[in-house]
C-alpha cells in the first residue's frame, strides 16, 4: 500500500474515532436522547467540513494556485453584507417571521448568485495573475465591509443586536433544522462534481494544455464554480464566515498525501476537516471544558498557514 492510501486509512480511523468520542464522551442520561442530540450536531459538523474542504480544493484547482480560497476572495465579507442588507431591507420582524428555512434559502440564493457573477468575471479570462486576484479580493472585501458598516450604523439598535448574532462563525450553533435542505443542495452539487471528476486533474495542467487535450475548459470551469458557489454558500449560511479553515485543511491534505491527484487530495481534505471540527469540538467541550469558540483556534492556525504560503512564494 502506497503513501496516499496509508494516509487516507489513518485519516478514516481518526475521523471515526473523533466521531465516536464526540457521541459518547461524557454522555449522561438516556442514550436515545444523547445520540439524537449529538448525532444531529455531528452531522452538521461533517456537512460543513465536507462543503468547505471540497469547495476550497476545487477553487484552487480552477484558479491554478494554492493560496486563494473563496473566503480570501471576499466571500466572508459578502456574507456579512448580505445579512446586513436583508435586515436593513426587510426589517427585524419580517426577517424573523420568515422562518429558518426560507431565510436560509434566501441567503444561499443571494450568495450563490453574487459569487457566481464574481467568479465568472475573475476566472474566465485568458490569463489572470495571482497578484491581481489577491488585490481584487482585498478591494472587494474592503468594499463589502464598508457597505456593511454603513448600513449597520443606520440600523435600529434592536435589529443590530439580532444581526450581530449571525455574523460570527460558530461550529457549535449550526441549526440542525436546516440539515435536510443543506444535504439536498450538497448532494446535488456533489453528484454534478462526481460526473466531471475525471476532468479535475486535466485542469491542473493549465488552460492551454487542457484545451489541447480536448477539454471544454469554459464549460468545466463554469460547472465547478457553480458547485463551489453552492457549497460555500451552504456552509457559510450554516455556521457563518470562516476565512482560513479551507486553506488549512487543503494545504495539510496535499502535504500529507504527497500526491496532487484529486482522487487522493479531495478525500484527505474532507477527512482532515472532519477530524479538525469534530475532534476539536470534542476536546474543547468534553476534555478541557473551554468556552473558547473552535472557530477562533481554527482561524488562527489557518492564518499562520496562509502567511507561510505567501512568504514561501515570495521567497522563490
N, C-alpha and C positions, 0 to 999 in steps of 0.2 A: 504494500500500500504506500503510495507516494505522499509527499508532504501535504498537498491541499486536502486530500481525503482524511489524513490523520487530524488535521486542524479542524475540519468540519465535524469529525466524530467527537473530538474533545468539546467543541462548542455545543454540540447537541446534548452531551451529557451535562455540561454546565447549565444549559438552558432548562433541562428537565429538573436538575437539582434545585435551581433557583425557584422554579415554579412549585415544586413540592414543598420547599421551605416556606414560601410565601403563603401557601394554602394551610399549612399545618402548624407552623411555629407559633407558640403562644396561644393556640386556639383554645377557647373555653366555651362551654355550653353545647347545645346540640349541633352535631356535625352537619345536619341538613341546612341549618341556617348559616353556619360558618362557611361551608363550601359554596352555598349560593351567593353569599355576600362577597366573599373573597374571590370566588370564581368570576364574577362579573368584573371586578377590578382587574383581575389577571388578564381577562380577555381584552379589556380596554387598553392596558399597557402593551400587550402583544400587538394589538391593532395599530397603535401609534408607532411602535418600534418597526413594524413591517413597512408602514407607509413612509416613514422618514428615511429608513435605510434604502429602500428601493428607489425612491424619488431622487435621493442625493446621488447615488451611484450612476443612475441613468442620465441625470442632469449633467454630471461631469463628463459622461461619455459624449453627449451632444455638444457640449462646449469645448471638448478636447483639452481640458486641463483639470487638475485635481485640487484646485483651490476654491473655485466658485461653487456655491450652493444656492438654491432658491432663496434662502434666508439672507445670505450675504448680498444677493442682488436686490434686497429691499423688501422681501415678501413679508417679514415680520412688521415692518413699518406700514405696509399696505393693510395688514390685518388690523392694526390699531386705527388706521384711517377709516376702514370700512365700519368697524364697530362704532367709532365716534360719529360717523356720518349717519348711521342707522338711528342712533339715539337722538341725534340732532334733528333728523328729518321726521321720524315717527313719534318721538317723544317717549318718555319713560313708561307711561301707562300703556301706550299702544304696543311698544316692543315687548313688554312683559305679557300682555294679553295674547300675543301671537302664539305662545306656547313654545316649548323647546325644539320640537321637530321642524315646524315652519321657519323658526328663526335660524336653526342650523342649516336648513336647505337654502335659505336666502343668503346666509354667509358664504356657503360653499359656491353657490351660483355666481355671486358677485366676484369673489376672489378668483374663481376659475376663469371667468371672462377677462378680468383685468390682467391676470398673469399670462394668459394665452396671448393676448394682444402684445404684451411687453416682450415675451419670449420670441414671438414671431418677428417682431421688429428688430430684435437684437441679433438673433442667431441664424436667420435665413439669408444671409448675405454671402458674397463670395469669400470675403476674409473678415476676420474680427480678431483684434489683438487683445491679449489678456489685460493690458493696462487700460484700454478703452472700456472694456467690460466692467472692470473694477471701478473705474471712475464713474461710469453711468450708474452702477449700483449705489455708490456713495451719494451721488447727486439725487437720485430718485428717493433714497432713504431720507435724506435731509428734507426734500420737498414734501414727502408724505408726513414726516414728523412735524414739519412746520404747519401744514394744513390741519393736522390733528390738534396741535397745541392751540391754534387759533379758534377752532370750533369748541374745544374744551373750555376755553376762557369765557365763552359766552353761553355756556350751558347752565341750566338750573342746577344749584348745588345738590339737590336730591338725585337728579339724573346723572350728575357727575360721579356721585358715590356709587350708583349702580354700574356705571361704565367702568370705574376703576377695578371692580371685582372681576371683570372679564379680560383685563389687559395684561395679566401676569400669568406666565406659564405655571401650571401645577399638574404634575402627573398623578397626584392623589385625588384630584377632584373631577376627573373625567366623568361626564354624565353617562351612566350605564344605559339610560333610556334611549340614547342616541346610537347605541352599538348596532342595532338592526339596520338602520339606514346607512351607517358608516360601512358596515361589512358588505352591503349590497354594492355600494359605489366602489369600494376597494376591490371586490371580486370582479366587477365588470372591467375595471382598468387592468387588473391582473390577467384576465383572460385575453384581452387585446395584446398586452405585452408578451404573453406566452406564445401567441401565434407568430409574432415577429421576433422572437428571442434569438433566432439564428442570425439575425442581422446585426446584433449589438457589437460583436467582435469585428465585423467588417467596418462599422463606423469608426472604430478606434484607429483605423489606418489613415483617416483623413478624408476630406470631401472628394478630392480629385481621384484618389485611389478607389474609394467606394463606388464612385460613378463609373470608373473604368472597368470595375468588376461586375457591372450590370445592376447595381443597386439604385432604386428610385430614392435618391437621397432626400429630396424635398418632402415626399410623402412620408418616408420613415421618420424623419426628424419631427414633422408636424404631429404624427401619431404619438411619438414618445412624449413630446412636450404637452400634448393634451392630457395624456395619462399622468404625467408628472404634476400637472396643474391640479388635477382631481385629487391625487394622493396628498399633496402638500396642503390643499385647502381643507381636506377632511381632517388631517392630523392637527392642523392649526386651529380649526374650529372646535376640536375635541378638548385640547389641553392648553391652547394658547401658543404664542410665538416662541420658538426655540431656535436660536441663531446658529449655534455651532455643534449641536448634537449630531446632525447628519454628517458633518465633516469629520467629527471624531470617529464614528463607527466605520465610515467608508475608508478613512486613512488607515485605521488599525486593521481592517479586514484585508486590505491589499498588502500591508506589511506582514501579517501573519501567514496569509496564504502563499505569498511569493509567486503568484501567477496572475496574469492580467485577464484571463478568460472569465467572462461573466458567469459561466456555469458554476464557478467556484466563488467569485467575489460577491455576487448577489446573496447567496445563502449565508455566506460567512458574515456579511454586514448585517443581515436580518438577525442572525443568532446572537451576534455581539450586541446589537441594540436590545434584544430581549434580556440578555444577561445583565446588561447595564441598568435597564429600567427596573426589571423585576428583582434582580439581586440587590441593586442599590436601594430600592424601596424597602426590601426586607431588612437589610442591615440597619438602615436609618430608623425604621419604625419598631422593629421587633428586638434588635440586639442592643443598639445604643440608645433607643428611645429619644432620638433627637427630634426637635420640631423644625429643624432646618429643611427647607424645600430641596428635593433632589435636583430640581432644575438649576439651582444656583451652583451646585458642585459640578454638574454635567457641563454647564455653560463655561465655567472656569477652566475645566480641563480641555474642552473644545477650543476655547480661545487660545490656550497655550499651543495646541496643535496647529491652529491657523497661523500664529506668529512664527512657529518653527518652519512651516511650509513656505511662508512668504520670505523669510530670511534665507532659507536654503536656496530658493530660486534666485534671490538677489545676489547670492554669493557665487553663482555659476557664471 
